[in-house]
Amino acid sequence: MPYPIFSPSISPQTADESVSVQKSDNAFGDGYEQTIILGLNAVRAEIPLSWPVVTESQKTEITAFLTENAGKTFLWALPGENMRKWKCDKWEVKRDRAVISINATIREVFA
């Protein structure tokens, strides 16, 4: 079954990639430390996406996709990159008078 593709009609204004390594550190006496890398795909990205101004229909489109695929793997690509697999477990919609904004955090997965 193919993964759904996240391709909203409006691109996020910000998408800053933060990369972390899944590892376990064990500290012993005299400053000795041992690090174990957890798994083959231990280097993972997390990206906060931001849409500072969206219309009601754009909000509906983006949140409908996120809700439908909550906790599920989907495809998305940073500009100029190939599609990668992501999950989104957290997003927020803010309303300030007539302005609607959306913030979502996606994390890379290797499903």
BELKA-V134602 format. One record per residue. RES is the residue in one letter. NEAR is the number of other C-alpha atoms within 8 Angstrom. D_CENTER is the distance of its C-alpha to the mean C-alpha in whole Angstrom. Layout:
BEGIN
res->RES near->NEAR d_center->D_CENTER
res->RES near->NEAR d_center->D_CENTER
END
This chain:
BEGIN
res->M near->2 d_center->21
res->P near->3 d_center->19
res->Y near->7 d_center->15
res->P near->7 d_center->15
res->I near->7 d_center->13
res->F near->8 d_center->11
res->S near->6 d_center->14
res->P near->8 d_center->14
res->S near->5 d_center->18
res->I near->5 d_center->16
res->S near->7 d_center->14
res->P near->8 d_center->12
res->Q near->8 d_center->14
res->T near->8 d_center->12
res->A near->10 d_center->9
res->D near->7 d_center->10
res->E near->8 d_center->9
res->S near->7 d_center->10
res->V near->8 d_center->11
res->S near->7 d_center->13
res->V near->8 d_center->16
res->Q near->9 d_center->16
res->K near->9 d_center->20
res->S near->8 d_center->23
res->D near->8 d_center->25
res->N near->7 d_center->29
res->A near->8 d_center->31
res->F near->8 d_center->35
res->G near->5 d_center->38
res->D near->4 d_center->39
res->G near->6 d_center->36
res->Y near->7 d_center->35
res->E near->8 d_center->31
res->Q near->8 d_center->30
res->T near->8 d_center->26
res->I near->7 d_center->25
res->I near->9 d_center->22
res->L near->9 d_center->20
res->G near->5 d_center->20
res->L near->4 d_center->20
res->N near->7 d_center->16
res->A near->10 d_center->16
res->V near->8 d_center->14
res->R near->12 d_center->10
res->A near->10 d_center->8
res->E near->11 d_center->5
res->I near->11 d_center->4
res->P near->12 d_center->6
res->L near->13 d_center->7
res->S near->12 d_center->11
res->W near->12 d_center->14
res->P near->9 d_center->17
res->V near->8 d_center->19
res->V near->11 d_center->19
res->T near->7 d_center->22
res->E near->7 d_center->22
res->S near->6 d_center->22
res->Q near->11 d_center->19
res->K near->12 d_center->17
res->T near->8 d_center->19
res->E near->9 d_center->17
res->I near->9 d_center->13
res->T near->8 d_center->14
res->A near->8 d_center->16
res->F near->9 d_center->13
res->L near->9 d_center->11
res->T near->7 d_center->14
res->E near->6 d_center->15
res->N near->10 d_center->12
res->A near->9 d_center->12
res->G near->7 d_center->11
res->K near->7 d_center->12
res->T near->12 d_center->11
res->F near->12 d_center->10
res->L near->12 d_center->11
res->W near->11 d_center->9
res->A near->9 d_center->11
res->L near->8 d_center->11
res->P near->4 d_center->14
res->G near->5 d_center->17
res->E near->6 d_center->15
res->N near->6 d_center->15
res->M near->8 d_center->13
res->R near->8 d_center->11
res->K near->12 d_center->9
res->W near->12 d_center->6
res->K near->13 d_center->6
res->C near->14 d_center->6
res->D near->8 d_center->8
res->K near->7 d_center->9
res->W near->9 d_center->10
res->E near->7 d_center->13
res->V near->8 d_center->16
res->K near->7 d_center->18
res->R near->8 d_center->22
res->D near->6 d_center->24
res->R near->4 d_center->27
res->A near->5 d_center->27
res->V near->8 d_center->23
res->I near->14 d_center->20
res->S near->13 d_center->17
res->I near->14 d_center->13
res->N near->12 d_center->10
res->A near->11 d_center->7
res->T near->12 d_center->4
res->I near->13 d_center->1
res->R near->11 d_center->4
res->E near->11 d_center->6
res->V near->9 d_center->9
res->F near->5 d_center->13
res->A near->4 d_center->14
END
